[in-house]
Amino acid sequence: MSNYTMPVLVDPPAAAPRTVYTVASGDLRPAANVTGWPTQQRLEADLADAVTALGWRTRRAHPVDAGAGHGFIDSQRAGIEVFQGIPVDAPLVVVEAVWQYSHHVLAGLRAHRGPILLVANWSGEFPGLVGLLNLAGSLTKAGVRYSALWSEDFTDEWARDGLKAWLETGEVVHDESHVRDLPPLPPDPEVALGVALARQLRRRPAVVGVFDEGCMGMYNAIIDDELLNPLGIYKERLSQSALVAEMSRVSDAEAHAVRAWLDAAGMTFHTGTDEATELTDAQLHSQFKMYVAALRIADDFGLDAVGIQYQQGLKDTVPASDLAEGLLNDVSRPPVTSRDGTRELYAGRALPHFNEVDEGVAVDSLVTNRIWTAMGMDPATTLHDIRWGESYGTDFVWVFEISGSVPASHNGGYDRSYSMRQPPMYFPLGGGTLSGVSRPGEIVWSRIFIMDGVLHADLGRGTVVELPAAETRRRLRATTPQWPIMHAVLHGVGRDQLMARHKANHVNVVYADDAPAADRALRVKAAMLDAMGVRVHLCGDVAL
Ligand SMILES: C[C@H](O)[C@@H](O)[C@@H](O)C(=O)CO
């Protein structure tokens, strides 16, 4: 017998028969949780009805916090405590109608032994589908088995059948026949270019600047150095506070010059005077200082790409980073000089920016920038959230919608781009977007992700279509009207196939000059990623 104070371990309760436990992971920002709560309640009720109809019942594993005004798990600690009370072998559903931080539930899901199902409502109102996809990518990286389902209200046969299968077998098997491994590529000029660019990267590594790693619980978007460095890519870890310090050194005249350049280029700023709800000139002025500051820091560290996470910390300090991010991603952008005014920084070049410091996007945008530049095409690339979608005519048209900015060339230029105040629910200090409707054209889409401890890439082709203005407005109103939208039709990939396979909330897109050029560029990209050691998969109709 010792005098040591031994910890008292409390065993989790035993599972109740034919009972499905549910949890709801939420945002960190109270305003987002409160705003999304009624929709979440509806989804939970729809799911409960479907489960009950199959002879089971649901039990919410954590209470609603009446004081807070919602029932979401809103921190990692809260999630750990909730899982103390969940039987480890019970069937567990993570129910998501909103954007959620995956790390809130990661610890619990890693330790859970029963079957796990992720569900979201097929709706664009809040980014619930985006939240589901992030959790799917995060669990894939963590090596945790899960299934996933999505439905408008869980009354349709497809969702009911999926739910039944999960209750009976512990898994839902989706059709992923659209995915195939990259076959050996015949030697040709595209393959030669891809291999040469991969060798160049390994010989002279690139540096990507990361302003505060790990955004909004996106565990999937953190790529360890051990996986990244062998590609020839190294991280420069930077602090967002250094960005704010550098912003304070940018003169008012320099910020005015950025605004004057954009005004002359024809960009529209929807401004007002109420700081709490409208975009103001003062917010824009701060954003232009951020744009200049980011380029100066990038120059100091010799960066090849940069990511600003913004959402934590910086959102309470300065207006949104999005406008700066969209500008950086375009070859055509307001000129910025070194502090002494003697050198134009990154003259005539885009500095790829990976929104929300998504490091899968960092690798992708760097690779894309090099290939598209070598092929003489516009290298402007961006990520989008896979937000939602609906059929239009005979096509399924996705709403790809990033939470703030695209390069203006995607909208067809600055004169077709506009800036709106970021929604107060997520962005208390405002700031403008770089928005627009992505122009019609041929794209290559992609995602780099971690699975089984190694890097993988999914590549596919798509077409951005033009929809009637009324349909675009309807889609914007059904989602977040302030954000940039792309009407994307993916070649040979169905709605449920993409949802089942995609291991991230984000998808990368880049335009090519025409369809044959897009096919060629995809071949270069496949060859380059393959030569870098990434496992490449082709999705849907891809002409190799
Ligand atoms: C502001 C919001 O939280 C967004 O950042 C979120 O919905 C995402 O974009 C996730 O990718």
The ligand as an SDF file (V2000), in Angstrom:
LIG
                    3D

 11 10  0  0  0  0  0  0  0  0999 V2000
  -16.3760   31.4580  -41.8220 C   0  0  0  0  0  0  0  0  0  0  0  0
  -16.7870   30.0450  -41.8470 C   0  0  0  0  0  0  0  0  0  0  0  0
  -16.5550   29.4280  -40.6540 O   0  0  0  0  0  0  0  0  0  0  0  0
  -16.0390   29.3160  -42.9180 C   0  0  0  0  0  0  0  0  0  0  0  0
  -14.7100   29.5540  -42.7250 O   0  0  0  0  0  0  0  0  0  0  0  0
  -16.2930   27.8620  -42.9760 C   0  0  0  0  0  0  0  0  0  0  0  0
  -17.5870   27.6130  -43.3190 O   0  0  0  0  0  0  0  0  0  0  0  0
  -15.3900   27.2870  -43.9980 C   0  0  0  0  0  0  0  0  0  0  0  0
  -15.1150   27.9400  -44.9800 O   0  0  0  0  0  0  0  0  0  0  0  0
  -14.8130   25.9640  -43.8310 C   0  0  0  0  0  0  0  0  0  0  0  0
  -14.0490   25.5890  -44.9120 O   0  0  0  0  0  0  0  0  0  0  0  0
  1  2  1  0
  2  3  1  0
  2  4  1  0
  4  5  1  0
  4  6  1  0
  6  7  1  0
  6  8  1  0
  8  9  2  0
  8 10  1  0
 10 11  1  0
M  END
$$$$
